[in-house]
């Protein structure tokens, strides 16, 4: 099993860095997350935090 937290769809890329920004998806002010079988995962996605 795998715990997955959902995020909002990509917005427009930042003009300086070229990176896309997103934020955690919430429902009723709580993080939107699910537990799924690991066999359902097609690929991973690395997220890099924005500091400062």
mmCIF file as Biopython writes it, N, C-alpha, C and O atoms, coordinates in Angstrom:
data_model
#
loop_
_atom_site.group_PDB
_atom_site.id
_atom_site.type_symbol
_atom_site.label_atom_id
_atom_site.label_alt_id
_atom_site.label_comp_id
_atom_site.label_asym_id
_atom_site.label_entity_id
_atom_site.label_seq_id
_atom_site.pdbx_PDB_ins_code
_atom_site.Cartn_x
_atom_site.Cartn_y
_atom_site.Cartn_z
_atom_site.occupancy
_atom_site.B_iso_or_equiv
_atom_site.auth_seq_id
_atom_site.auth_asym_id
_atom_site.pdbx_PDB_model_num
ATOM 1   N N  . UNK A ? 1  ? 0.835   -1.193 0.000   1.0 0.0 1  A 1 
ATOM 2   C CA . UNK A ? 1  ? 0.000   0.000  0.000   1.0 0.0 1  A 1 
ATOM 3   C C  . UNK A ? 1  ? 0.873   1.247  0.000   1.0 0.0 1  A 1 
ATOM 4   O O  . UNK A ? 1  ? 2.008   1.226  0.474   1.0 0.0 1  A 1 
ATOM 5   N N  . UNK A ? 2  ? 0.322   2.338  -0.542  1.0 0.0 2  A 1 
ATOM 6   C CA . UNK A ? 2  ? 1.049   3.607  -0.590  1.0 0.0 2  A 1 
ATOM 7   C C  . UNK A ? 2  ? 0.120   4.742  -0.176  1.0 0.0 2  A 1 
ATOM 8   O O  . UNK A ? 2  ? -1.047  4.780  -0.565  1.0 0.0 2  A 1 
ATOM 9   N N  . UNK A ? 3  ? 0.652   5.658  0.611   1.0 0.0 3  A 1 
ATOM 10  C CA . UNK A ? 3  ? -0.073  6.853  1.033   1.0 0.0 3  A 1 
ATOM 11  C C  . UNK A ? 3  ? 0.244   7.961  0.034   1.0 0.0 3  A 1 
ATOM 12  O O  . UNK A ? 3  ? 1.414   8.268  -0.195  1.0 0.0 3  A 1 
ATOM 13  N N  . UNK A ? 4  ? -0.781  8.563  -0.562  1.0 0.0 4  A 1 
ATOM 14  C CA . UNK A ? 4  ? -0.582  9.596  -1.581  1.0 0.0 4  A 1 
ATOM 15  C C  . UNK A ? 4  ? -1.322  10.858 -1.184  1.0 0.0 4  A 1 
ATOM 16  O O  . UNK A ? 4  ? -2.516  10.817 -0.889  1.0 0.0 4  A 1 
ATOM 17  N N  . UNK A ? 5  ? -0.613  11.985 -1.176  1.0 0.0 5  A 1 
ATOM 18  C CA . UNK A ? 5  ? -1.230  13.290 -0.955  1.0 0.0 5  A 1 
ATOM 19  C C  . UNK A ? 5  ? -1.412  13.962 -2.302  1.0 0.0 5  A 1 
ATOM 20  O O  . UNK A ? 5  ? -0.484  14.009 -3.110  1.0 0.0 5  A 1 
ATOM 21  N N  . UNK A ? 6  ? -2.605  14.482 -2.545  1.0 0.0 6  A 1 
ATOM 22  C CA . UNK A ? 6  ? -2.912  15.129 -3.818  1.0 0.0 6  A 1 
ATOM 23  C C  . UNK A ? 6  ? -2.520  16.601 -3.786  1.0 0.0 6  A 1 
ATOM 24  O O  . UNK A ? 6  ? -2.530  17.242 -2.735  1.0 0.0 6  A 1 
ATOM 25  N N  . UNK A ? 7  ? -2.176  17.118 -4.954  1.0 0.0 7  A 1 
ATOM 26  C CA . UNK A ? 7  ? -1.813  18.523 -5.123  1.0 0.0 7  A 1 
ATOM 27  C C  . UNK A ? 7  ? -2.679  19.141 -6.206  1.0 0.0 7  A 1 
ATOM 28  O O  . UNK A ? 7  ? -3.288  18.427 -7.002  1.0 0.0 7  A 1 
ATOM 29  N N  . UNK A ? 8  ? -2.736  20.463 -6.240  1.0 0.0 8  A 1 
ATOM 30  C CA . UNK A ? 8  ? -3.494  21.166 -7.268  1.0 0.0 8  A 1 
ATOM 31  C C  . UNK A ? 8  ? -2.802  20.998 -8.612  1.0 0.0 8  A 1 
ATOM 32  O O  . UNK A ? 8  ? -1.609  20.697 -8.654  1.0 0.0 8  A 1 
ATOM 33  N N  . UNK A ? 9  ? -3.523  21.187 -9.711  1.0 0.0 9  A 1 
ATOM 34  C CA . UNK A ? 9  ? -2.876  21.122 -11.035 1.0 0.0 9  A 1 
ATOM 35  C C  . UNK A ? 9  ? -1.822  22.222 -11.184 1.0 0.0 9  A 1 
ATOM 36  O O  . UNK A ? 9  ? -1.870  23.242 -10.498 1.0 0.0 9  A 1 
ATOM 37  N N  . UNK A ? 10 ? -0.876  21.996 -12.089 1.0 0.0 10 A 1 
ATOM 38  C CA . UNK A ? 10 ? 0.165   22.992 -12.338 1.0 0.0 10 A 1 
ATOM 39  C C  . UNK A ? 10 ? -0.436  24.327 -12.734 1.0 0.0 10 A 1 
ATOM 40  O O  . UNK A ? 10 ? -1.460  24.382 -13.415 1.0 0.0 10 A 1 
ATOM 41  N N  . UNK A ? 11 ? 0.207   25.399 -12.305 1.0 0.0 11 A 1 
ATOM 42  C CA . UNK A ? 11 ? -0.162  26.742 -12.738 1.0 0.0 11 A 1 
ATOM 43  C C  . UNK A ? 11 ? 0.801   27.143 -13.855 1.0 0.0 11 A 1 
ATOM 44  O O  . UNK A ? 11 ? 1.508   26.293 -14.398 1.0 0.0 11 A 1 
ATOM 45  N N  . UNK A ? 12 ? 0.832   28.397 -14.192 1.0 0.0 12 A 1 
ATOM 46  C CA . UNK A ? 12 ? 1.751   28.902 -15.217 1.0 0.0 12 A 1 
ATOM 47  C C  . UNK A ? 12 ? 3.178   28.852 -14.673 1.0 0.0 12 A 1 
ATOM 48  O O  . UNK A ? 12 ? 3.406   29.125 -13.495 1.0 0.0 12 A 1 
ATOM 49  N N  . UNK A ? 13 ? 4.128   28.507 -15.525 1.0 0.0 13 A 1 
ATOM 50  C CA . UNK A ? 13 ? 5.536   28.424 -15.108 1.0 0.0 13 A 1 
ATOM 51  C C  . UNK A ? 13 ? 6.052   29.795 -14.686 1.0 0.0 13 A 1 
ATOM 52  O O  . UNK A ? 13 ? 5.703   30.813 -15.284 1.0 0.0 13 A 1 
ATOM 53  N N  . UNK A ? 14 ? 6.887   29.809 -13.650 1.0 0.0 14 A 1 
ATOM 54  C CA . UNK A ? 14 ? 7.522   31.033 -13.169 1.0 0.0 14 A 1 
ATOM 55  C C  . UNK A ? 14 ? 8.447   31.578 -14.258 1.0 0.0 14 A 1 
ATOM 56  O O  . UNK A ? 14 ? 9.219   30.823 -14.850 1.0 0.0 14 A 1 
ATOM 57  N N  . UNK A ? 15 ? 8.373   32.882 -14.522 1.0 0.0 15 A 1 
ATOM 58  C CA . UNK A ? 15 ? 9.180   33.465 -15.603 1.0 0.0 15 A 1 
ATOM 59  C C  . UNK A ? 15 ? 10.666  33.471 -15.292 1.0 0.0 15 A 1 
ATOM 60  O O  . UNK A ? 15 ? 11.479  33.424 -16.215 1.0 0.0 15 A 1 
ATOM 61  N N  . UNK A ? 16 ? 11.044  33.526 -14.030 1.0 0.0 16 A 1 
ATOM 62  C CA . UNK A ? 16 ? 12.458  33.556 -13.656 1.0 0.0 16 A 1 
ATOM 63  C C  . UNK A ? 16 ? 13.083  32.165 -13.663 1.0 0.0 16 A 1 
ATOM 64  O O  . UNK A ? 16 ? 14.148  31.961 -14.246 1.0 0.0 16 A 1 
ATOM 65  N N  . UNK A ? 17 ? 12.423  31.215 -13.019 1.0 0.0 17 A 1 
ATOM 66  C CA . UNK A ? 17 ? 13.000  29.880 -12.858 1.0 0.0 17 A 1 
ATOM 67  C C  . UNK A ? 17 ? 12.536  28.875 -13.907 1.0 0.0 17 A 1 
ATOM 68  O O  . UNK A ? 17 ? 13.227  27.895 -14.186 1.0 0.0 17 A 1 
ATOM 69  N N  . UNK A ? 18 ? 11.373  29.120 -14.482 1.0 0.0 18 A 1 
ATOM 70  C CA . UNK A ? 18 ? 10.800  28.161 -15.418 1.0 0.0 18 A 1 
ATOM 71  C C  . UNK A ? 18 ? 10.099  27.004 -14.732 1.0 0.0 18 A 1 
ATOM 72  O O  . UNK A ? 18 ? 9.586   26.105 -15.397 1.0 0.0 18 A 1 
ATOM 73  N N  . UNK A ? 19 ? 10.073  27.020 -13.381 1.0 0.0 19 A 1 
ATOM 74  C CA . UNK A ? 19 ? 9.418   25.956 -12.623 1.0 0.0 19 A 1 
ATOM 75  C C  . UNK A ? 19 ? 7.923   26.229 -12.510 1.0 0.0 19 A 1 
ATOM 76  O O  . UNK A ? 19 ? 7.483   27.378 -12.496 1.0 0.0 19 A 1 
ATOM 77  N N  . UNK A ? 20 ? 7.164   25.162 -12.432 1.0 0.0 20 A 1 
ATOM 78  C CA . UNK A ? 20 ? 5.734   25.270 -12.197 1.0 0.0 20 A 1 
ATOM 79  C C  . UNK A ? 20 ? 5.484   25.252 -10.695 1.0 0.0 20 A 1 
ATOM 80  O O  . UNK A ? 20 ? 6.241   24.635 -9.946  1.0 0.0 20 A 1 
ATOM 81  N N  . UNK A ? 21 ? 4.436   25.920 -10.256 1.0 0.0 21 A 1 
ATOM 82  C CA . UNK A ? 21 ? 4.099   25.920 -8.834  1.0 0.0 21 A 1 
ATOM 83  C C  . UNK A ? 21 ? 2.777   25.183 -8.629  1.0 0.0 21 A 1 
ATOM 84  O O  . UNK A ? 21 ? 1.914   25.155 -9.506  1.0 0.0 21 A 1 
ATOM 85  N N  . UNK A ? 22 ? 2.652   24.603 -7.476  1.0 0.0 22 A 1 
ATOM 86  C CA . UNK A ? 22 ? 1.422   23.942 -7.092  1.0 0.0 22 A 1 
ATOM 87  C C  . UNK A ? 22 ? 1.284   24.021 -5.591  1.0 0.0 22 A 1 
ATOM 88  O O  . UNK A ? 22 ? 2.201   24.471 -4.903  1.0 0.0 22 A 1 
ATOM 89  N N  . UNK A ? 23 ? 0.158   23.593 -5.078  1.0 0.0 23 A 1 
ATOM 90  C CA . UNK A ? 23 ? -0.049  23.594 -3.632  1.0 0.0 23 A 1 
ATOM 91  C C  . UNK A ? 23 ? -0.837  22.346 -3.257  1.0 0.0 23 A 1 
ATOM 92  O O  . UNK A ? 23 ? -1.412  21.678 -4.116  1.0 0.0 23 A 1 
ATOM 93  N N  . UNK A ? 24 ? -0.857  22.045 -1.977  1.0 0.0 24 A 1 
ATOM 94  C CA . UNK A ? 24 ? -1.579  20.858 -1.513  1.0 0.0 24 A 1 
ATOM 95  C C  . UNK A ? 24 ? -3.072  21.022 -1.768  1.0 0.0 24 A 1 
ATOM 96  O O  . UNK A ? 24 ? -3.637  22.099 -1.578  1.0 0.0 24 A 1 
ATOM 97  N N  . UNK A ? 25 ? -3.682  19.958 -2.192  1.0 0.0 25 A 1 
ATOM 98  C CA . UNK A ? 25 ? -5.122  19.945 -2.384  1.0 0.0 25 A 1 
ATOM 99  C C  . UNK A ? 25 ? -5.773  19.690 -1.025  1.0 0.0 25 A 1 
ATOM 100 O O  . UNK A ? 25 ? -5.303  18.851 -0.257  1.0 0.0 25 A 1 
ATOM 101 N N  . UNK A ? 26 ? -6.843  20.407 -0.730  1.0 0.0 26 A 1 
ATOM 102 C CA . UNK A ? 26 ? -7.529  20.228 0.551   1.0 0.0 26 A 1 
ATOM 103 C C  . UNK A ? 26 ? -9.021  20.008 0.333   1.0 0.0 26 A 1 
ATOM 104 O O  . UNK A ? 26 ? -9.604  20.433 -0.665  1.0 0.0 26 A 1 
ATOM 105 N N  . UNK A ? 27 ? -9.602  19.337 1.295   1.0 0.0 27 A 1 
ATOM 106 C CA . UNK A ? 27 ? -11.049 19.154 1.357   1.0 0.0 27 A 1 
ATOM 107 C C  . UNK A ? 27 ? -11.456 19.413 2.791   1.0 0.0 27 A 1 
ATOM 108 O O  . UNK A ? 27 ? -10.943 18.798 3.726   1.0 0.0 27 A 1 
ATOM 109 N N  . UNK A ? 28 ? -12.384 20.333 2.944   1.0 0.0 28 A 1 
ATOM 110 C CA . UNK A ? 28 ? -12.833 20.716 4.290   1.0 0.0 28 A 1 
ATOM 111 C C  . UNK A ? 28 ? -11.650 21.112 5.164   1.0 0.0 28 A 1 
ATOM 112 O O  . UNK A ? 28 ? -11.587 20.751 6.339   1.0 0.0 28 A 1 
ATOM 113 N N  . UNK A ? 29 ? -10.720 21.851 4.589   1.0 0.0 29 A 1 
ATOM 114 C CA . UNK A ? 29 ? -9.535  22.384 5.274   1.0 0.0 29 A 1 
ATOM 115 C C  . UNK A ? 29 ? -8.568  21.300 5.748   1.0 0.0 29 A 1 
ATOM 116 O O  . UNK A ? 29 ? -7.722  21.558 6.605   1.0 0.0 29 A 1 
ATOM 117 N N  . UNK A ? 30 ? -8.684  20.103 5.205   1.0 0.0 30 A 1 
ATOM 118 C CA . UNK A ? 30 ? -7.764  19.015 5.527   1.0 0.0 30 A 1 
ATOM 119 C C  . UNK A ? 30 ? -7.108  18.545 4.240   1.0 0.0 30 A 1 
ATOM 120 O O  . UNK A ? 30 ? -7.701  18.626 3.165   1.0 0.0 30 A 1 
ATOM 121 N N  . UNK A ? 31 ? -5.877  18.052 4.355   1.0 0.0 31 A 1 
ATOM 122 C CA . UNK A ? 31 ? -5.166  17.559 3.180   1.0 0.0 31 A 1 
ATOM 123 C C  . UNK A ? 31 ? -5.946  16.432 2.514   1.0 0.0 31 A 1 
ATOM 124 O O  . UNK A ? 31 ? -6.488  15.554 3.185   1.0 0.0 31 A 1 
ATOM 125 N N  . UNK A ? 32 ? -5.993  16.468 1.194   1.0 0.0 32 A 1 
ATOM 126 C CA . UNK A ? 32 ? -6.669  15.422 0.430   1.0 0.0 32 A 1 
ATOM 127 C C  . UNK A ? 32 ? -5.661  14.315 0.157   1.0 0.0 32 A 1 
ATOM 128 O O  . UNK A ? 32 ? -4.673  14.531 -0.545  1.0 0.0 32 A 1 
ATOM 129 N N  . UNK A ? 33 ? -5.903  13.151 0.699   1.0 0.0 33 A 1 
ATOM 130 C CA . UNK A ? 33 ? -4.964  12.038 0.574   1.0 0.0 33 A 1 
ATOM 131 C C  . UNK A ? 33 ? -5.732  10.729 0.447   1.0 0.0 33 A 1 
ATOM 132 O O  . UNK A ? 33 ? -6.893  10.625 0.842   1.0 0.0 33 A 1 
ATOM 133 N N  . UNK A ? 34 ? -5.054  9.737  -0.114  1.0 0.0 34 A 1 
ATOM 134 C CA . UNK A ? 34 ? -5.650  8.409  -0.276  1.0 0.0 34 A 1 
ATOM 135 C C  . UNK A ? 34 ? -4.598  7.337  -0.018  1.0 0.0 34 A 1 
ATOM 136 O O  . UNK A ? 34 ? -3.396  7.602  -0.052  1.0 0.0 34 A 1 
ATOM 137 N N  . UNK A ? 35 ? -5.066  6.143  0.237   1.0 0.0 35 A 1 
ATOM 138 C CA . UNK A ? 35 ? -4.182  4.980  0.336   1.0 0.0 35 A 1 
ATOM 139 C C  . UNK A ? 35 ? -4.572  4.050  -0.810  1.0 0.0 35 A 1 
ATOM 140 O O  . UNK A ? 35 ? -5.732  3.661  -0.945  1.0 0.0 35 A 1 
ATOM 141 N N  . UNK A ? 36 ? -3.582  3.702  -1.630  1.0 0.0 36 A 1 
ATOM 142 C CA . UNK A ? 36 ? -3.835  2.873  -2.812  1.0 0.0 36 A 1 
ATOM 143 C C  . UNK A ? 36 ? -2.859  1.697  -2.841  1.0 0.0 36 A 1 
ATOM 144 O O  . UNK A ? 36 ? -1.802  1.749  -2.212  1.0 0.0 36 A 1 
ATOM 145 N N  . UNK A ? 37 ? -3.208  0.649  -3.562  1.0 0.0 37 A 1 
ATOM 146 C CA . UNK A ? 37 ? -2.248  -0.443 -3.744  1.0 0.0 37 A 1 
ATOM 147 C C  . UNK A ? 37 ? -1.036  0.062  -4.533  1.0 0.0 37 A 1 
ATOM 148 O O  . UNK A ? 37 ? -1.193  0.838  -5.476  1.0 0.0 37 A 1 
ATOM 149 N N  . UNK A ? 38 ? 0.144   -0.363 -4.163  1.0 0.0 38 A 1 
ATOM 150 C CA . UNK A ? 38 ? 1.364   0.079  -4.851  1.0 0.0 38 A 1 
ATOM 151 C C  . UNK A ? 38 ? 1.333   -0.289 -6.329  1.0 0.0 38 A 1 
ATOM 152 O O  . UNK A ? 38 ? 1.967   0.382  -7.143  1.0 0.0 38 A 1 
ATOM 153 N N  . UNK A ? 39 ? 0.616   -1.328 -6.683  1.0 0.0 39 A 1 
ATOM 154 C CA . UNK A ? 39 ? 0.531   -1.737 -8.090  1.0 0.0 39 A 1 
ATOM 155 C C  . UNK A ? 39 ? -0.256  -0.745 -8.943  1.0 0.0 39 A 1 
ATOM 156 O O  . UNK A ? 39 ? -0.171  -0.791 -10.171 1.0 0.0 39 A 1 
ATOM 157 N N  . UNK A ? 40 ? -1.021  0.152  -8.314  1.0 0.0 40 A 1 
ATOM 158 C CA . UNK A ? 40 ? -1.781  1.169  -9.052  1.0 0.0 40 A 1 
ATOM 159 C C  . UNK A ? 40 ? -0.932  2.380  -9.424  1.0 0.0 40 A 1 
ATOM 160 O O  . UNK A ? 40 ? -1.369  3.216  -10.214 1.0 0.0 40 A 1 
ATOM 161 N N  . UNK A ? 41 ? 0.268   2.486  -8.873  1.0 0.0 41 A 1 
ATOM 162 C CA . UNK A ? 41 ? 1.126   3.646  -9.147  1.0 0.0 41 A 1 
ATOM 163 C C  . UNK A ? 41 ? 1.814   3.456  -10.494 1.0 0.0 41 A 1 
ATOM 164 O O  . UNK A ? 41 ? 2.467   2.440  -10.733 1.0 0.0 41 A 1 
ATOM 165 N N  . UNK A ? 42 ? 1.659   4.447  -11.368 1.0 0.0 42 A 1 
ATOM 166 C CA . UNK A ? 42 ? 2.242   4.384  -12.711 1.0 0.0 42 A 1 
ATOM 167 C C  . UNK A ? 42 ? 3.628   4.999  -12.716 1.0 0.0 42 A 1 
ATOM 168 O O  . UNK A ? 42 ? 4.554   4.435  -13.300 1.0 0.0 42 A 1 
ATOM 169 N N  . UNK A ? 43 ? 3.785   6.166  -12.064 1.0 0.0 43 A 1 
ATOM 170 C CA . UNK A ? 43 ? 5.094   6.806  -11.962 1.0 0.0 43 A 1 
ATOM 171 C C  . UNK A ? 43 ? 5.092   7.774  -10.790 1.0 0.0 43 A 1 
ATOM 172 O O  . UNK A ? 43 ? 4.035   8.159  -10.288 1.0 0.0 43 A 1 
ATOM 173 N N  . UNK A ? 44 ? 6.277   8.160  -10.362 1.0 0.0 44 A 1 
ATOM 174 C CA . UNK A ? 44 ? 6.408   9.098  -9.245  1.0 0.0 44 A 1 
ATOM 175 C C  . UNK A ? 44 ? 6.664   10.500 -9.783  1.0 0.0 44 A 1 
ATOM 176 O O  . UNK A ? 44 ? 6.916   10.695 -10.972 1.0 0.0 44 A 1 
ATOM 177 N N  . UNK A ? 45 ? 6.595   11.459 -8.885  1.0 0.0 45 A 1 
ATOM 178 C CA . UNK A ? 45 ? 6.845   12.852 -9.254  1.0 0.0 45 A 1 
ATOM 179 C C  . UNK A ? 45 ? 7.616   13.502 -8.114  1.0 0.0 45 A 1 
ATOM 180 O O  . UNK A ? 45 ? 7.141   13.533 -6.979  1.0 0.0 45 A 1 
ATOM 181 N N  . UNK A ? 46 ? 8.795   14.016 -8.409  1.0 0.0 46 A 1 
ATOM 182 C CA . UNK A ? 46 ? 9.597   14.689 -7.393  1.0 0.0 46 A 1 
ATOM 183 C C  . UNK A ? 46 ? 9.166   16.141 -7.272  1.0 0.0 46 A 1 
ATOM 184 O O  . UNK A ? 46 ? 8.989   16.832 -8.275  1.0 0.0 46 A 1 
ATOM 185 N N  . UNK A ? 47 ? 9.000   16.597 -6.046  1.0 0.0 47 A 1 
ATOM 186 C CA . UNK A ? 47 ? 8.636   17.987 -5.791  1.0 0.0 47 A 1 
ATOM 187 C C  . UNK A ? 47 ? 9.773   18.649 -5.036  1.0 0.0 47 A 1 
ATOM 188 O O  . UNK A ? 47 ? 10.311  18.081 -4.086  1.0 0.0 47 A 1 
ATOM 189 N N  . UNK A ? 48 ? 10.135  19.845 -5.457  1.0 0.0 48 A 1 
ATOM 190 C CA . UNK A ? 48 ? 11.231  20.585 -4.832  1.0 0.0 48 A 1 
ATOM 191 C C  . UNK A ? 48 ? 10.627  21.758 -4.068  1.0 0.0 48 A 1 
ATOM 192 O O  . UNK A ? 48 ? 9.915   22.568 -4.662  1.0 0.0 48 A 1 
ATOM 193 N N  . UNK A ? 49 ? 10.895  21.871 -2.760  1.0 0.0 49 A 1 
ATOM 194 C CA . UNK A ? 49 ? 10.313  22.970 -1.982  1.0 0.0 49 A 1 
ATOM 195 C C  . UNK A ? 49 ? 10.906  24.323 -2.363  1.0 0.0 49 A 1 
ATOM 196 O O  . UNK A ? 49 ? 12.050  24.421 -2.806  1.0 0.0 49 A 1 
ATOM 197 N N  . UNK A ? 50 ? 10.101  25.351 -2.180  1.0 0.0 50 A 1 
ATOM 198 C CA . UNK A ? 50 ? 10.550  26.728 -2.410  1.0 0.0 50 A 1 
ATOM 199 C C  . UNK A ? 50 ? 10.870  27.324 -1.048  1.0 0.0 50 A 1 
ATOM 200 O O  . UNK A ? 50 ? 9.967   27.532 -0.237  1.0 0.0 50 A 1 
ATOM 201 N N  . UNK A ? 51 ? 12.123  27.599 -0.791  1.0 0.0 51 A 1 
ATOM 202 C CA . UNK A ? 51 ? 12.559  28.152 0.493   1.0 0.0 51 A 1 
ATOM 203 C C  . UNK A ? 51 ? 12.635  29.670 0.393   1.0 0.0 51 A 1 
ATOM 204 O O  . UNK A ? 51 ? 13.251  30.211 -0.525  1.0 0.0 51 A 1 
ATOM 205 N N  . UNK A ? 52 ? 12.003  30.351 1.345   1.0 0.0 52 A 1 
ATOM 206 C CA . UNK A ? 52 ? 12.163  31.786 1.456   1.0 0.0 52 A 1 
ATOM 207 C C  . UNK A ? 52 ? 11.168  32.579 0.760   1.0 0.0 52 A 1 
ATOM 208 O O  . UNK A ? 52 ? 11.222  33.808 0.797   1.0 0.0 52 A 1 
#
